[in-house]
């Protein structure tokens, strides 16, 4: 089992164990990019980070940050106790399709109203995601959509032995 002992953040870092529950929503001006099929399918310096205890940040990009034709509605939905009902999107770029690699909350709970229609991407299902030029590591487990950079330390939920955290 992975230890829940928080790693002490160094200079310029933050600990996911200092994030609140319920999660916080923070505006970000970092340069965020999503690449699929060798093409940049999204780029913005205006996004939101959802910050929840034990999770790396999840980035939500405005829909207009995506290249026209790079998002397609997909089957299915899921429910988040904090944000509400999510719908899924395929990401398309460079001749590739990443099925259900993105999601959006069209009518989120009032606390998350600012991200209505914004899109988040699973970093492990596209070629790469970047934050200020740094390649993101996907949150482990394949279920959560956290973006791990050198800015944040864990340990992170999703790794083996963390389901009950």
C-alpha positions as CSV (number, residue, x, y, z in Angstrom):
1,X,0.0,0.0,0.0
2,X,1.2,3.5,-0.9
3,X,1.9,5.7,2.1
4,X,-0.5,8.6,2.8
5,X,2.5,10.5,4.3
6,X,2.6,13.9,2.4
7,X,5.8,14.8,0.7
8,X,7.1,18.1,1.9
9,X,7.0,20.7,-1.0
10,X,10.2,22.4,-2.0
11,X,10.6,25.9,-3.2
12,X,7.9,26.8,-5.8
13,X,6.0,23.6,-5.2
14,X,2.6,22.8,-3.5
15,X,1.3,19.7,-1.9
16,X,-1.9,18.1,-3.0
17,X,-2.5,17.4,0.6
18,X,-3.0,21.1,1.2
19,X,-5.8,21.2,-1.3
20,X,-9.3,21.3,0.2
21,X,-12.2,18.9,0.2
22,X,-14.7,19.8,-1.3
23,X,-12.3,20.9,-4.1
24,X,-11.4,24.5,-4.9
25,X,-11.5,26.1,-8.4
26,X,-8.6,28.3,-9.3
27,X,-8.1,30.4,-12.4
28,X,-4.8,29.7,-14.1
29,X,-2.8,31.8,-16.6
30,X,-0.3,29.0,-17.3
31,X,0.3,28.1,-21.0
32,X,-1.6,24.8,-21.4
33,X,-1.4,22.7,-24.5
34,X,-2.9,19.3,-25.6
35,X,-1.2,17.3,-28.5
36,X,-2.7,14.4,-30.4
37,X,-1.4,12.8,-33.6
38,X,1.6,15.2,-33.4
39,X,-0.7,18.2,-33.7
40,X,-1.6,20.8,-31.0
41,X,-5.3,20.4,-30.7
42,X,-5.7,22.9,-27.8
43,X,-3.7,25.9,-26.5
44,X,-4.6,28.5,-23.9
45,X,-3.3,30.8,-21.2
46,X,-6.8,30.9,-19.6
47,X,-7.8,27.8,-17.8
48,X,-9.0,26.5,-14.5
49,X,-7.5,24.1,-12.0
50,X,-9.7,21.9,-9.8
51,X,-7.7,21.3,-6.6
52,X,-8.9,18.4,-4.4
53,X,-7.1,16.8,-1.4
54,X,-4.8,13.9,-2.5
55,X,-5.2,14.6,-6.3
56,X,-3.0,16.4,-8.7
57,X,-4.8,19.4,-10.3
58,X,-7.2,18.8,-13.1
59,X,-7.1,21.4,-15.8
60,X,-10.2,22.7,-17.6
61,X,-9.7,24.6,-20.9
62,X,-12.3,26.9,-22.5
63,X,-13.9,25.1,-25.4
64,X,-12.6,27.8,-27.8
65,X,-9.0,26.8,-26.9
66,X,-9.6,23.7,-29.0
67,X,-9.0,23.6,-32.8
68,X,-12.3,23.4,-34.7
69,X,-13.2,19.8,-35.3
70,X,-10.9,18.4,-32.6
71,X,-13.8,17.6,-30.2
72,X,-16.7,15.2,-30.9
73,X,-19.5,14.2,-28.6
74,X,-19.1,10.7,-27.3
75,X,-21.4,8.2,-25.6
76,X,-21.9,8.0,-21.8
77,X,-21.9,10.2,-18.8
78,X,-20.6,10.1,-15.2
79,X,-21.4,11.8,-12.0
80,X,-19.1,13.8,-9.7
81,X,-20.4,14.5,-6.2
82,X,-18.9,18.0,-6.4
83,X,-19.4,19.1,-10.0
84,X,-22.4,17.2,-11.2
85,X,-23.0,15.2,-14.4
86,X,-20.2,15.0,-17.0
87,X,-20.5,14.2,-20.6
88,X,-17.7,12.8,-22.7
89,X,-15.9,13.9,-25.9
90,X,-13.6,12.2,-28.3
91,X,-10.4,14.2,-29.1
92,X,-9.4,14.2,-32.8
93,X,-6.0,15.4,-34.2
94,X,-3.3,14.4,-36.6
95,X,-5.4,11.6,-38.1
96,X,-5.9,10.0,-34.6
97,X,-9.0,9.7,-32.4
98,X,-8.7,9.4,-28.6
99,X,-12.1,8.0,-27.6
100,X,-13.7,9.5,-24.6
101,X,-10.4,11.2,-23.7
102,X,-12.1,14.5,-22.7
103,X,-15.1,15.5,-20.6
104,X,-17.2,18.6,-19.8
105,X,-19.8,19.7,-17.4
106,X,-22.5,21.5,-19.4
107,X,-24.5,22.3,-16.2
108,X,-22.2,22.0,-13.2
109,X,-23.2,22.6,-9.6
110,X,-23.2,26.3,-8.7
111,X,-19.8,26.1,-7.0
112,X,-18.3,25.1,-10.4
113,X,-20.4,27.3,-12.6
114,X,-17.3,28.9,-14.1
115,X,-16.3,25.7,-15.8
116,X,-19.6,25.2,-17.6
117,X,-18.7,24.0,-21.1
118,X,-15.0,23.9,-20.4
119,X,-13.2,20.8,-21.4
120,X,-10.7,18.6,-19.5
121,X,-8.5,16.0,-21.1
122,X,-7.1,12.7,-19.7
123,X,-3.3,13.2,-20.2
124,X,-2.7,9.5,-20.6
125,X,-5.0,9.2,-23.6
126,X,-3.4,11.8,-25.9
127,X,0.2,12.2,-27.1
128,X,0.9,14.7,-24.4
129,X,-0.3,17.6,-22.3
130,X,2.0,20.5,-21.4
131,X,1.8,23.2,-18.7
132,X,4.2,26.0,-19.3
133,X,6.3,23.8,-21.6
134,X,6.6,20.9,-19.0
135,X,5.1,17.6,-20.1
136,X,2.4,16.4,-17.7
137,X,2.5,12.9,-16.2
138,X,-1.0,11.4,-16.0
139,X,-2.5,10.6,-12.6
140,X,-2.3,6.8,-12.1
141,X,-5.2,4.5,-12.2
142,X,-6.9,5.5,-15.4
143,X,-10.0,6.8,-13.7
144,X,-8.9,10.3,-12.4
145,X,-7.8,13.1,-14.8
146,X,-5.1,14.8,-12.7
147,X,-2.2,16.5,-14.4
148,X,1.1,15.9,-12.5
149,X,3.9,18.5,-13.0
150,X,7.0,19.3,-10.9
151,X,4.9,22.0,-9.3
152,X,2.9,19.6,-7.2
153,X,3.9,16.8,-4.8
154,X,1.9,13.8,-3.5
155,X,1.6,11.0,-2.9
156,X,-1.4,11.0,-5.3
157,X,-4.7,9.1,-5.1
158,X,-4.9,6.6,-8.0
159,X,-1.6,4.8,-7.3
160,X,-1.8,1.2,-6.2
161,X,-3.2,0.9,-2.7
162,X,-4.9,4.3,-2.6
163,X,-8.5,3.5,-3.5
164,X,-9.7,3.9,0.1
165,X,-8.1,7.3,0.6
